[in-house]
Amino acid sequence: MFYGSFSLWILLALPGLLLGFWAQMKVKRAFGKYSKIRNSRGLTGAQAARLILDHYGLRHVSIEETKGMLSDHYDPRAKVLRLSPDVGRNPSIAAVGVAAHESGHALQDADGYTPLKLRSAIVPAVQFGSWLGPLIIMGGFFLMALTGATDLGYTLAWFGLILFALTAIFAIITLPVEFNASARAKKELVAMNILSPEEMKGVNETLNAAALTYVAAAIAAIGQVLYYVFLLTGRRR
């Protein structure tokens, strides 16, 4: 039983995890490369983000510094764009590209972009289900194994799976959100003459690598959900 479950996990969950590891390597490599190349206008990531935000009348969106490498994000609730020191203070091609991407999320928020609104709405439920769901699933398995309460344990495990499946839904919704933010960033960087067409090669390489991490996360989340589904349906039979 153990070896069968482990083989199933390798088949369904491991590919996404490995892809994610590879994607993270590509991001670090691309960002590391282009963070050392100064952009022609000498703009820092924070300055480029401010230009984009102000161009669209989003002067109420503030820019703050946050700790951690590549911890950059946009907070739609606080209307704050938070940039890491490597991005906010750095006048590099990579820094401007990442900052523009995060500015793209602010533009989405201002436009009422539906996938972003939906993703933001389910964040509390996802945070709750991501850690509680697996515990409930395991609780259902233990109930079936130790007490023989098959129907109750099976129902409990499926309830946990539904909670945990929110992580996969979140990962899937994240894909159009991130792809659209990158598309907006690339468009504005060229349209506003923040970067030259030649410099956009570095932005494309960095943002495309980052996009792959979200694809990997979605594949891993779906694989993990399918793993639990097959465990439950197999045990039921």
C-alpha positions as CSV (number, residue, x, y, z in Angstrom):
1,M,0.0,0.0,0.0
2,F,2.8,2.4,1.0
3,Y,4.8,1.8,-2.2
4,G,1.7,2.1,-4.3
5,S,0.8,5.5,-2.7
6,F,4.4,6.7,-3.0
7,S,4.5,5.7,-6.7
8,L,1.2,7.6,-7.3
9,W,2.7,10.7,-5.6
10,I,5.7,10.5,-7.8
11,L,3.5,10.3,-10.9
12,L,1.1,13.1,-10.0
13,A,2.8,15.5,-7.6
14,L,6.5,15.3,-8.2
15,P,6.6,16.6,-11.8
16,G,5.2,20.0,-10.8
17,L,7.6,20.2,-7.9
18,L,10.6,19.5,-10.1
19,L,9.3,22.0,-12.7
20,G,9.0,24.6,-9.9
21,F,12.5,24.0,-8.8
22,W,13.8,24.4,-12.3
23,A,11.7,27.5,-12.9
24,Q,13.1,29.1,-9.7
25,M,16.6,28.4,-11.0
26,K,15.8,30.2,-14.2
27,V,14.3,33.2,-12.4
28,K,17.4,33.6,-10.2
29,R,19.7,33.2,-13.2
30,A,17.8,35.7,-15.3
31,F,17.4,38.2,-12.5
32,G,21.0,37.8,-11.4
33,K,22.2,38.4,-15.0
34,Y,20.1,41.5,-15.8
35,S,20.2,43.0,-12.3
36,K,23.8,43.7,-13.1
37,I,23.0,45.6,-16.3
38,R,22.1,49.2,-15.8
39,N,19.2,50.5,-18.0
40,S,19.9,53.4,-20.4
41,R,17.8,55.9,-18.5
42,G,19.2,55.0,-15.1
43,L,15.8,54.6,-13.5
44,T,15.5,52.5,-10.4
45,G,12.6,50.0,-10.1
46,A,10.8,52.3,-7.8
47,Q,11.1,55.2,-10.2
48,A,9.9,53.2,-13.1
49,A,6.9,52.0,-11.1
50,R,6.1,55.5,-10.1
51,L,6.2,56.7,-13.7
52,I,3.7,54.0,-14.7
53,L,1.4,54.5,-11.8
54,D,1.3,58.3,-12.2
55,H,0.8,57.9,-16.0
56,Y,-2.5,56.2,-15.2
57,G,-3.5,58.5,-12.4
58,L,-2.7,56.1,-9.6
59,R,-1.0,58.6,-7.4
60,H,-2.8,57.2,-4.4
61,V,-0.9,53.9,-4.8
62,S,2.2,54.2,-2.6
63,I,5.5,52.4,-3.0
64,E,7.2,50.9,0.0
65,E,10.3,48.9,0.6
66,T,9.9,45.3,1.8
67,K,12.5,42.8,3.0
68,G,13.7,39.7,1.2
69,M,15.0,39.0,-2.3
70,L,12.2,39.0,-5.0
71,S,9.6,39.5,-2.3
72,D,8.0,42.2,-4.5
73,H,4.2,42.3,-4.6
74,Y,1.2,44.6,-4.9
75,D,-1.3,44.7,-2.0
76,P,-4.8,45.5,-3.5
77,R,-6.3,46.0,0.0
78,A,-3.8,48.6,1.1
79,K,-3.2,50.0,-2.4
80,V,0.6,49.6,-1.8
81,L,3.3,48.4,-4.1
82,R,6.0,46.8,-2.1
83,L,9.4,46.4,-3.7
84,S,12.5,44.6,-2.4
85,P,15.8,46.6,-2.1
86,D,17.2,44.7,-5.1
87,V,14.3,46.0,-7.2
88,G,13.3,49.3,-5.7
89,R,16.8,50.8,-5.4
90,N,18.5,49.2,-8.4
91,P,18.7,51.0,-11.8
92,S,18.9,47.7,-13.7
93,I,17.0,46.2,-16.5
94,A,15.7,43.4,-14.3
95,A,14.7,45.7,-11.5
96,V,12.6,47.9,-13.8
97,G,11.0,44.8,-15.4
98,V,10.0,43.3,-12.0
99,A,8.7,46.7,-10.8
100,A,6.7,47.2,-14.0
101,H,5.2,43.8,-13.5
102,E,4.0,44.7,-10.0
103,S,2.7,48.0,-11.3
104,G,0.7,45.8,-13.8
105,H,-1.2,44.4,-10.8
106,A,-2.0,47.9,-9.7
107,L,-3.4,48.7,-13.1
108,Q,-5.4,45.5,-13.0
109,D,-6.9,46.6,-9.6
110,A,-7.8,50.0,-11.0
111,D,-9.5,48.4,-14.0
112,G,-11.4,45.9,-11.9
113,Y,-9.7,43.0,-13.6
114,T,-12.0,40.0,-12.7
115,P,-9.3,37.3,-12.1
116,L,-7.5,39.6,-9.7
117,K,-10.7,40.4,-7.8
118,L,-11.5,36.7,-7.6
119,R,-8.1,35.7,-6.5
120,S,-8.1,38.3,-3.7
121,A,-11.5,37.2,-2.6
122,I,-10.5,33.6,-2.0
123,V,-7.2,34.3,-0.3
124,P,-8.5,33.8,3.3
125,A,-10.2,30.5,2.4
126,V,-7.1,29.3,0.6
127,Q,-4.9,30.1,3.6
128,F,-7.3,28.2,5.8
129,G,-7.7,25.2,3.5
130,S,-4.1,24.8,2.5
131,W,-3.0,23.6,6.0
132,L,-6.3,22.4,7.5
133,G,-7.4,20.4,4.4
134,P,-4.6,17.8,4.6
135,L,-5.1,17.4,8.3
136,I,-8.7,16.6,7.8
137,I,-7.9,14.2,5.0
138,M,-5.5,12.3,7.2
139,G,-8.0,12.4,10.0
140,G,-10.5,10.7,7.8
141,F,-8.0,8.0,6.8
142,F,-7.1,7.4,10.5
143,L,-10.8,7.2,11.3
144,M,-11.4,4.5,8.7
145,A,-8.3,2.6,9.6
146,L,-8.5,2.7,13.4
147,T,-12.3,2.6,14.1
148,G,-13.7,1.1,11.0
149,A,-16.0,4.1,10.6
150,T,-15.7,3.9,6.8
151,D,-18.6,6.2,5.8
152,L,-17.8,8.9,8.3
153,G,-14.1,8.8,7.6
154,Y,-14.6,8.8,3.9
155,T,-17.0,11.9,4.2
156,L,-14.5,13.6,6.4
157,A,-11.6,13.0,4.1
158,W,-13.6,14.3,1.1
159,F,-14.5,17.5,3.1
160,G,-10.8,18.0,3.7
161,L,-10.0,17.5,0.0
162,I,-12.5,20.1,-1.0
163,L,-10.8,22.6,1.4
164,F,-7.4,21.7,0.0
165,A,-8.6,21.9,-3.6
166,L,-8.9,25.7,-3.1
167,T,-5.1,25.8,-3.4
168,A,-5.4,24.4,-6.9
169,I,-8.2,26.8,-7.8
170,F,-6.1,29.7,-6.5
171,A,-3.0,28.5,-8.5
172,I,-5.1,28.3,-11.7
173,I,-6.7,31.7,-11.2
174,T,-3.2,33.1,-10.6
175,L,-2.1,32.2,-14.1
176,P,-4.1,34.8,-16.0
177,V,-3.4,37.4,-13.3
178,E,0.4,37.0,-13.6
179,F,0.4,36.6,-17.4
180,N,-1.7,39.8,-17.8
181,A,0.5,41.8,-15.4
182,S,3.6,40.8,-17.4
183,A,1.9,41.7,-20.7
184,R,0.9,45.1,-19.3
185,A,4.4,45.7,-18.0
186,K,6.1,44.9,-21.3
187,K,3.6,47.1,-23.1
188,E,4.1,50.1,-20.8
189,L,7.9,49.9,-20.7
190,V,8.0,50.2,-24.5
191,A,5.1,52.7,-24.9
192,M,6.5,55.0,-22.2
193,N,10.1,54.7,-23.5
194,I,11.3,53.5,-20.1
195,L,13.4,50.8,-21.8
196,S,14.7,50.5,-25.3
197,P,13.6,47.6,-27.5
198,E,17.1,46.1,-27.0
199,E,16.7,46.2,-23.3
200,M,13.4,44.4,-23.4
201,K,15.2,41.2,-24.1
202,G,16.3,41.1,-20.5
203,V,12.8,42.0,-19.3
204,N,11.2,39.2,-21.4
205,E,13.7,36.6,-20.2
206,T,13.2,37.6,-16.5
207,L,9.4,37.8,-16.6
208,N,8.9,34.7,-18.8
209,A,11.0,32.7,-16.3
210,A,8.9,34.1,-13.5
211,A,5.7,33.1,-15.3
212,L,7.0,29.5,-15.5
213,T,7.0,29.4,-11.7
214,Y,3.3,30.0,-11.6
215,V,2.7,27.3,-14.2
216,A,4.7,24.9,-12.1
217,A,2.8,25.9,-9.0
218,A,-0.5,25.2,-10.8
219,I,0.7,21.8,-12.1
220,A,2.0,20.8,-8.6
221,A,-1.3,21.9,-6.9
222,I,-3.5,20.0,-9.4
223,G,-1.2,16.9,-9.1
224,Q,-1.5,17.0,-5.3
225,V,-5.3,17.2,-5.4
226,L,-5.5,14.4,-7.9
227,Y,-3.2,12.3,-5.7
228,Y,-5.7,12.6,-2.8
229,V,-8.6,12.0,-5.2
230,F,-7.0,8.7,-6.3
231,L,-6.2,7.7,-2.7
232,L,-9.8,8.3,-1.7
233,T,-11.5,6.6,-4.7
234,G,-9.0,3.7,-4.4
235,R,-9.8,3.2,-0.8
236,R,-13.5,3.4,-1.4
237,R,-13.3,0.6,-3.9
